[in-house]
Amino acid sequence: MTAVEQQERHQRERHQETGRLADSFDTRLLAPMMLGAILNPINSSIIAVALVPIGAALGASTAQTAWLVSALYLATAIGQPVVGRLVDVVGPRPLFLTGGVLVGVGGLLGTLSPDLAVLVVARVLIGLGTCAGYPSAMYLIRSEARRTGRDSPATVLTLLTLSSQTVIVIGPTLGGLLIDLGGWRATFALNVPLALLVLALGWSRVPAVRHPDGVRPPLRLDLPGVGLFASLLAALLVVLMVPSAATAWLLVVVLAAGAGLVWWESRHDDPFIDVRVLAGNRPLLLTYLRQMLTGLTSYGVLYGLTQWLEDGRGLSASVTGLLLLPLSGAALVVSAVTGRRPEVYLKLVVGAAFQLAGAVGMLVLGSQSAIWFLVVLIVVFGVPQGLLNLGNQNALYHQADPERIASSAGLLRTFLYLGAIGSSAAIGAFYGQSADTAGVHELGWFLVGVSGLNVVLTLLDPSLRRVGPRSH
């Protein structure tokens, strides 16, 4: 073997050791991608079983603790597309590391919090910190496809969704165990070691810049667009969470900010939310709408049903968390079976139909509902967890402009969080002081309407039938 051949062999071996063959996906990116993607789901789900203990400890009603849910999602709904746009321009690494710092600070603040107001601030910081994970992951998937000259393996998208879905459904179980061990503050303290791991992996594995031509485009952030979007969401949140004559004037702010946002963004040469692209991309717009309806039902169940199990059914936080494990099992099995299938139409139809069936099941819940029935109901809601987010994510991957994939992915999460905000507002309205059986029935009727609309929109969208093997 010549010296040149030996050198080439050593180079190939080094590439194999780091998982970075020129024609394959860089597997070293998987760990930070999945860790970043689970930060928001774990903070979304783990709080579900902590709301009742927090309310009891701080003397807050169910309607007041709902702000802990809405605050995180308001921050992420605004922050995701902003951070997504920054990732598109400066690359994922700076945003990934900054997000880790914010998550750690928010977790520490929540652990030491003396009252509900400080907890809300902590949740806002955590929400902002979790904004970078998902857009960064989608950016890296697209950049790897450019580097290798072919689409990244379907397994990567499946692993990304599977990790998020796994965490969001085992979160309540983990939360119940943490509450038993260290009280509700332990659910905030968990963010500190997670943040340290984010910083370590982000520094060692996430590339600083991955632009296809090696030249970073100029950073032009549409601050007026961001401000109008934030004003719209903040005013809408207050109206939904505190519906009264005193807040009715904010509807004027909602309408004015919405109209101003459309007017400004349609004229800006580099808009924060490209309404022209949305207006001309009906399939992508429908994907965003389906994602919002999916979030309304998913989070309505995650927070609404969980609180009823503790208040209305009388179960402890730890038992409630364990009872939600079948949700995880169903989601994992469905994701494993269907995840590698590129077609999305059947996934979305079946997932929406299962959400509708579960919502109907909520209408017959009572204080003496048998455990077996609760398990069946939870399994029914677990099936769409393994179908809908993955289906909408795969649809977006093929529908969005490749040059704005990170910001488009961030906007997909924004619509999911809009659904979560809507669900927390509905829970606050239906439950009031406690999560009783009458309230869970009202919530059930609301979710029947939402999931039924999702079924109809999916069935009537012919573009979904074309998203599959032929779209690669």
C-alpha positions as CSV (number, residue, x, y, z in Angstrom):
1,M,0.0,0.0,0.0
2,T,1.4,3.4,-1.1
3,A,1.7,6.4,1.2
4,V,-1.1,8.1,-0.6
5,E,-3.4,5.1,-0.2
6,Q,-2.5,4.9,3.5
7,Q,-3.4,8.5,4.0
8,E,-6.7,8.1,2.2
9,R,-7.5,5.1,4.3
10,H,-6.7,7.0,7.5
11,Q,-9.0,9.9,6.4
12,R,-11.8,7.4,5.7
13,E,-11.4,5.9,9.1
14,R,-11.5,9.3,10.8
15,H,-14.6,10.2,8.9
16,Q,-16.3,6.9,9.9
17,E,-15.4,7.5,13.6
18,T,-17.2,10.8,13.6
19,G,-20.1,9.6,11.5
20,R,-19.5,12.2,8.8
21,L,-19.1,10.4,5.6
22,A,-19.5,12.7,2.7
23,D,-22.6,11.0,1.4
24,S,-24.4,10.3,4.7
25,F,-26.1,12.3,7.4
26,D,-23.8,13.5,10.2
27,T,-25.0,11.4,13.1
28,R,-23.2,13.5,15.7
29,L,-25.9,16.1,15.2
30,L,-28.6,13.8,16.4
31,A,-28.0,14.2,20.1
32,P,-28.2,18.1,20.2
33,M,-31.0,18.1,17.7
34,M,-33.2,15.8,19.8
35,L,-32.2,17.5,23.1
36,G,-33.1,20.9,21.7
37,A,-36.4,19.6,20.4
38,I,-37.5,18.1,23.7
39,L,-36.9,21.1,25.9
40,N,-40.3,22.7,25.1
41,P,-42.3,19.4,25.2
42,I,-40.8,18.4,28.6
43,N,-41.7,21.8,30.1
44,S,-45.1,21.6,28.4
45,S,-46.0,18.2,29.8
46,I,-44.3,18.1,33.2
47,I,-46.3,21.2,34.4
48,A,-49.5,19.3,33.7
49,V,-49.5,17.4,37.0
50,A,-47.9,20.3,38.9
51,L,-50.7,22.9,38.3
52,V,-52.9,21.5,41.1
53,P,-50.1,21.3,43.7
54,I,-48.9,24.8,42.7
55,G,-52.4,26.2,43.1
56,A,-52.7,24.6,46.5
57,A,-49.3,25.8,47.7
58,L,-49.7,29.4,46.4
59,G,-53.5,29.8,46.9
60,A,-54.2,30.2,43.2
61,S,-57.3,29.0,41.3
62,T,-57.3,26.8,38.2
63,A,-58.0,29.9,36.1
64,Q,-54.9,31.6,37.6
65,T,-52.5,28.7,37.2
66,A,-53.6,28.5,33.6
67,W,-51.3,31.5,33.1
68,L,-48.3,29.2,33.7
69,V,-49.3,27.4,30.5
70,S,-50.2,30.5,28.5
71,A,-47.1,32.4,29.5
72,L,-44.8,29.8,28.1
73,Y,-46.7,29.4,24.9
74,L,-47.0,33.2,24.3
75,A,-43.2,33.4,24.6
76,T,-42.7,30.5,22.3
77,A,-45.4,31.6,19.8
78,I,-43.6,34.9,19.4
79,G,-40.1,33.7,19.8
80,Q,-40.1,30.6,17.5
81,P,-40.4,32.5,14.2
82,V,-38.0,35.2,15.4
83,V,-35.4,32.7,16.4
84,G,-36.1,30.6,13.3
85,R,-35.4,33.6,11.1
86,L,-32.2,34.3,13.1
87,V,-31.1,30.6,12.6
88,D,-31.7,31.0,8.9
89,V,-29.3,33.9,8.8
90,V,-26.6,33.4,11.5
91,G,-26.7,29.6,11.8
92,P,-28.0,27.4,14.7
93,R,-25.1,27.5,17.2
94,P,-25.4,31.0,18.7
95,L,-29.1,30.6,19.2
96,F,-28.8,27.1,20.5
97,L,-26.4,28.2,23.2
98,T,-28.3,31.3,24.1
99,G,-31.4,29.2,24.5
100,G,-29.6,26.9,26.9
101,V,-28.7,29.8,29.1
102,L,-32.3,31.1,29.2
103,V,-33.7,27.7,30.1
104,G,-31.2,27.3,33.0
105,V,-32.0,30.8,34.4
106,G,-35.7,30.2,34.1
107,G,-35.4,26.8,35.8
108,L,-33.4,28.3,38.7
109,L,-35.8,31.2,39.1
110,G,-38.8,28.9,39.1
111,T,-37.2,26.7,41.7
112,L,-36.7,29.7,44.1
113,S,-40.0,31.5,43.2
114,P,-41.9,32.9,46.1
115,D,-45.2,33.5,44.3
116,L,-47.2,32.9,41.1
117,A,-46.1,36.1,39.4
118,V,-42.4,35.1,39.6
119,L,-43.3,31.6,38.3
120,V,-45.0,33.2,35.3
121,V,-41.7,35.1,34.6
122,A,-39.8,31.9,34.9
123,R,-42.0,30.2,32.4
124,V,-41.6,33.1,30.0
125,L,-37.8,32.7,30.2
126,I,-38.0,28.9,29.7
127,G,-40.4,29.5,26.8
128,L,-37.9,31.9,25.1
129,G,-35.0,29.5,25.8
130,T,-36.8,26.5,24.1
131,C,-37.4,28.5,20.9
132,A,-34.0,27.6,19.3
133,G,-34.2,23.8,19.4
134,Y,-36.7,22.9,16.7
135,P,-35.8,25.5,14.1
136,S,-32.1,24.6,14.6
137,A,-32.9,20.9,14.0
138,M,-34.9,21.6,10.8
139,Y,-32.0,23.9,9.6
140,L,-29.4,21.2,10.2
141,I,-31.6,18.6,8.4
142,R,-31.8,20.8,5.4
143,S,-28.1,21.8,5.4
144,E,-27.1,18.1,5.7
145,A,-29.2,17.4,2.6
146,R,-27.4,20.1,0.8
147,R,-24.0,18.9,1.9
148,T,-24.6,15.3,0.9
149,G,-26.5,16.1,-2.2
150,R,-29.6,14.1,-1.3
151,D,-32.5,14.2,1.1
152,S,-31.7,13.4,4.7
153,P,-33.0,10.0,5.8
154,A,-36.7,9.9,6.8
155,T,-35.4,8.3,10.0
156,V,-34.0,11.6,11.1
157,L,-37.4,13.4,10.9
158,T,-39.0,10.4,12.6
159,L,-36.4,10.4,15.5
160,L,-36.9,14.2,15.9
161,T,-40.7,13.8,16.2
162,L,-40.4,10.6,18.2
163,S,-38.2,12.1,20.8
164,S,-40.6,15.1,21.3
165,Q,-43.6,12.9,21.4
166,T,-42.0,10.5,23.9
167,V,-41.1,13.3,26.2
168,I,-44.4,15.1,26.0
169,V,-46.3,11.9,27.0
170,I,-43.9,10.7,29.7
171,G,-43.6,14.2,31.1
172,P,-46.6,13.9,33.4
173,T,-45.3,10.6,34.8
174,L,-41.9,12.2,35.4
175,G,-43.5,15.2,36.9
176,G,-45.5,13.1,39.3
177,L,-42.4,11.3,40.5
178,L,-40.5,14.6,40.9
179,I,-43.4,16.1,42.9
180,D,-43.4,13.0,45.2
181,L,-39.6,13.4,45.7
182,G,-39.1,17.1,45.9
183,G,-42.4,18.9,45.5
184,W,-43.5,21.0,42.6
185,R,-40.3,23.1,42.6
186,A,-38.4,20.0,41.4
187,T,-40.3,20.3,38.1
188,F,-38.5,23.6,37.5
189,A,-35.2,22.5,38.9
190,L,-34.9,19.8,36.3
191,N,-34.2,22.5,33.7
192,V,-30.8,23.4,35.3
193,P,-29.0,20.1,34.4
194,L,-30.8,20.0,31.1
195,A,-29.5,23.5,30.3
196,L,-26.0,22.4,31.2
197,L,-26.3,19.5,28.8
198,V,-27.5,21.8,26.0
199,L,-24.5,24.0,26.5
200,A,-22.1,21.1,26.4
201,L,-23.6,19.5,23.3
202,G,-24.2,22.8,21.6
203,W,-20.6,23.9,22.0
204,S,-19.0,20.6,21.0
205,R,-21.3,19.4,18.2
206,V,-23.5,22.1,16.7
207,P,-21.7,23.9,13.8
208,A,-21.2,27.6,14.1
209,V,-22.2,28.3,10.5
210,R,-23.6,26.1,7.8
211,H,-24.5,28.2,4.8
212,P,-24.5,26.3,1.5
213,D,-22.1,28.8,-0.2
214,G,-20.1,29.7,2.9
215,V,-21.3,33.3,2.8
216,R,-23.7,34.5,5.5
217,P,-26.6,36.6,4.2
218,P,-27.1,40.0,5.8
219,L,-29.1,40.0,9.0
220,R,-32.3,42.1,8.5
221,L,-34.8,41.5,11.2
222,D,-38.3,43.0,10.6
223,L,-38.7,44.6,14.0
224,P,-42.0,46.4,13.2
225,G,-43.4,43.0,12.0
226,V,-42.2,41.3,15.2
227,G,-43.8,44.1,17.3
228,L,-47.2,43.9,15.5
229,F,-47.2,40.1,15.8
230,A,-46.3,40.3,19.5
231,S,-49.0,42.9,20.2
232,L,-51.6,40.8,18.3
233,L,-50.8,37.7,20.4
234,A,-50.5,39.4,23.7
235,A,-53.8,41.3,23.4
236,L,-55.5,38.1,22.1
237,L,-54.2,36.1,25.1
238,V,-55.5,38.6,27.6
239,V,-58.9,38.7,25.9
240,L,-59.1,34.9,26.0
241,M,-57.8,34.5,29.5
242,V,-59.8,37.3,31.1
243,P,-63.0,37.7,29.1
244,S,-64.8,40.6,30.5
245,A,-66.1,44.1,29.8
246,A,-62.8,45.5,31.2
247,T,-60.7,43.7,28.5
248,A,-63.2,44.1,25.6
249,W,-61.3,47.1,24.3
250,L,-58.3,44.9,23.6
251,L,-60.3,43.4,20.7
252,V,-59.7,46.7,18.9
253,V,-55.9,46.2,19.5
254,V,-56.2,42.6,18.1
255,L,-57.9,43.8,14.9
256,A,-55.7,46.8,14.5
257,A,-52.5,44.8,15.1
258,G,-53.7,42.1,12.7
259,A,-54.6,44.5,9.9
260,G,-51.3,46.4,10.5
261,L,-49.3,43.1,10.4
262,V,-50.9,42.1,7.0
263,W,-50.4,45.6,5.5
264,W,-46.8,45.9,6.7
265,E,-45.6,42.4,5.9
266,S,-47.2,42.4,2.4
267,R,-45.0,45.5,1.6
268,H,-41.8,44.6,3.4
269,D,-39.0,43.2,1.2
270,D,-37.8,40.8,3.9
271,P,-40.9,40.2,6.1
272,F,-41.0,38.6,9.5
273,I,-44.0,36.6,8.4
274,D,-44.2,36.4,4.6
275,V,-48.0,36.8,4.1
276,R,-47.5,36.8,0.4
277,V,-46.0,33.3,0.5
278,L,-48.7,32.1,2.8
279,A,-51.4,33.6,0.6
280,G,-49.9,31.9,-2.4
281,N,-49.2,28.6,-0.7
282,R,-52.6,27.2,0.3
283,P,-51.3,23.7,1.3
284,L,-48.8,25.3,3.8
285,L,-51.5,27.5,5.2
286,L,-53.8,24.5,5.7
287,T,-50.9,22.7,7.4
288,Y,-50.5,25.6,9.9
289,L,-54.3,25.6,10.5
290,R,-54.4,21.8,11.1
291,Q,-51.4,22.1,13.5
292,M,-53.3,24.8,15.5
293,L,-56.4,22.5,15.7
294,T,-54.2,19.6,16.7
295,G,-52.7,21.7,19.5
296,L,-56.1,22.8,20.8
297,T,-57.1,19.2,21.3
298,S,-53.8,17.8,22.4
299,Y,-53.1,20.4,25.0
300,G,-56.7,20.5,26.1
301,V,-56.4,16.9,27.0
302,L,-52.9,17.2,28.4
303,Y,-53.8,20.0,30.9
304,G,-57.6,19.7,31.1
305,L,-58.0,15.9,31.5
306,T,-54.9,15.8,33.8
307,Q,-56.3,18.4,36.2
308,W,-59.7,16.6,36.2
309,L,-58.0,13.3,37.1
310,E,-56.6,15.0,40.2
311,D,-59.5,17.3,41.2
312,G,-62.6,15.6,39.7
313,R,-61.5,11.9,40.0
314,G,-59.4,12.4,43.2
315,L,-56.1,10.9,42.0
316,S,-52.7,12.0,43.3
317,A,-50.2,13.6,41.1
318,S,-48.0,10.5,40.9
319,V,-50.9,8.2,40.2
320,T,-52.2,10.6,37.5
321,G,-48.7,10.6,35.9
322,L,-48.6,6.8,35.9
323,L,-52.1,6.6,34.5
324,L,-50.9,8.7,31.5
325,L,-48.2,6.2,30.6
326,P,-50.4,4.4,28.1
327,L,-50.5,7.6,26.2
328,S,-46.7,7.3,25.8
329,G,-47.0,3.6,24.8
330,A,-49.6,4.2,22.2
331,A,-47.8,7.2,20.7
332,L,-44.5,5.2,20.6
333,V,-46.0,2.2,18.9
334,V,-47.8,4.2,16.3
335,S,-44.7,6.4,15.6
336,A,-42.5,3.3,15.3
337,V,-44.9,1.6,12.9
338,T,-45.8,4.6,10.7
339,G,-42.8,6.9,11.1
340,R,-40.8,5.6,8.1
341,R,-43.8,5.9,5.8
342,P,-43.5,9.2,3.8
343,E,-47.2,9.5,3.0
344,V,-49.0,11.9,5.3
345,Y,-52.7,11.9,4.2
346,L,-53.7,8.7,6.0
347,K,-51.7,9.6,9.1
348,L,-53.5,13.0,9.4
349,V,-57.0,11.5,8.7
350,V,-56.7,8.7,11.2
351,G,-55.0,10.9,13.8
352,A,-57.8,13.6,13.6
353,A,-60.5,10.8,13.8
354,F,-58.9,9.4,17.0
355,Q,-58.9,12.8,18.6
356,L,-62.6,13.2,17.8
357,A,-63.3,9.8,19.3
358,G,-61.4,10.7,22.4
359,A,-63.3,14.0,22.8
360,V,-66.6,12.1,22.6
361,G,-65.3,9.8,25.3
362,M,-64.8,12.8,27.6
363,L,-68.5,13.5,27.6
364,V,-69.2,10.4,29.7
365,L,-66.5,10.9,32.4
366,G,-67.6,10.9,36.0
367,S,-66.2,10.9,39.5
368,Q,-66.5,7.1,39.6
369,S,-65.2,6.4,36.1
370,A,-63.5,3.0,36.1
371,I,-59.7,3.0,35.8
372,W,-59.9,0.7,32.8
373,F,-62.1,3.2,30.9
374,L,-59.7,6.0,31.7
375,V,-56.8,3.8,30.4
376,V,-58.7,3.1,27.1
377,L,-59.5,6.8,26.7
378,I,-55.9,7.8,27.3
379,V,-54.8,5.2,24.7
380,V,-57.2,6.7,22.2
381,F,-55.7,10.1,22.7
382,G,-52.2,8.5,22.5
383,V,-52.7,7.3,18.9
384,P,-52.9,10.8,17.3
385,Q,-49.8,11.9,19.3
386,G,-47.9,9.5,17.1
387,L,-49.5,10.6,13.9
388,L,-50.5,14.3,13.7
389,N,-47.4,16.2,14.6
390,L,-45.2,13.9,12.4
391,G,-47.7,14.2,9.5
392,N,-47.8,18.0,9.6
393,Q,-44.1,18.2,10.0
394,N,-43.5,16.0,7.0
395,A,-46.0,18.0,5.0
396,L,-44.3,21.3,5.9
397,Y,-40.9,19.9,4.9
398,H,-42.1,19.5,1.3
399,Q,-44.4,22.5,1.2
400,A,-42.1,25.3,2.6
401,D,-39.6,27.4,0.7
402,P,-36.2,25.6,1.3
403,E,-34.5,29.0,1.9
404,R,-36.9,29.7,4.8
405,I,-37.2,26.2,6.2
406,A,-36.1,27.1,9.8
407,S,-38.5,30.1,10.0
408,S,-41.3,28.1,8.4
409,A,-40.7,25.3,11.0
410,G,-40.7,27.9,13.7
411,L,-44.1,29.2,12.5
412,L,-45.4,25.6,12.5
413,R,-44.6,25.5,16.2
414,T,-46.1,28.9,16.6
415,F,-49.5,27.6,15.4
416,L,-49.2,24.6,17.7
417,Y,-48.6,27.0,20.6
418,L,-51.6,29.1,19.5
419,G,-53.6,26.0,19.9
420,A,-52.1,25.5,23.4
421,I,-52.9,29.1,24.3
422,G,-56.5,28.5,23.2
423,S,-56.8,25.3,25.1
424,S,-55.5,27.0,28.4
425,A,-58.0,29.8,27.9
426,A,-60.8,27.2,27.4
427,I,-59.7,25.3,30.5
428,G,-59.7,28.5,32.5
429,A,-63.2,29.3,31.3
430,F,-64.7,25.9,31.8
431,Y,-63.1,25.0,35.1
432,G,-62.9,28.2,37.1
433,Q,-61.9,27.4,40.7
434,S,-61.5,23.7,40.2
435,A,-61.5,21.0,37.5
436,D,-64.9,19.4,38.2
437,T,-66.9,16.9,36.2
438,A,-69.2,19.5,34.7
439,G,-66.2,21.4,33.5
440,V,-64.6,18.4,31.9
441,H,-67.9,17.8,30.0
442,E,-67.9,21.3,28.7
443,L,-64.3,21.0,27.7
444,G,-65.2,17.7,25.9
445,W,-67.9,19.4,23.8
446,F,-65.4,22.1,22.9
447,L,-62.9,19.5,21.8
448,V,-65.5,17.6,19.8
449,G,-66.0,20.7,17.7
450,V,-62.3,21.4,17.3
451,S,-61.3,17.9,16.4
452,G,-64.3,17.5,14.1
453,L,-63.2,20.6,12.1
454,N,-59.7,19.0,11.9
455,V,-61.2,15.9,10.3
456,V,-63.1,17.9,7.8
457,L,-60.2,20.1,6.8
458,T,-57.9,17.1,6.3
459,L,-60.4,15.2,4.2
460,L,-61.0,18.2,2.0
461,D,-57.3,19.0,1.3
462,P,-56.3,17.2,-1.9
463,S,-52.7,18.4,-1.8
464,L,-51.9,16.0,1.1
465,R,-52.3,13.0,-1.2
466,R,-49.4,14.2,-3.3
467,V,-47.0,14.5,-0.3
468,G,-45.1,11.2,-0.4
469,P,-42.5,9.3,-2.3
470,R,-43.1,11.2,-5.5
471,S,-42.4,14.5,-3.8
472,H,-38.8,13.7,-3.1
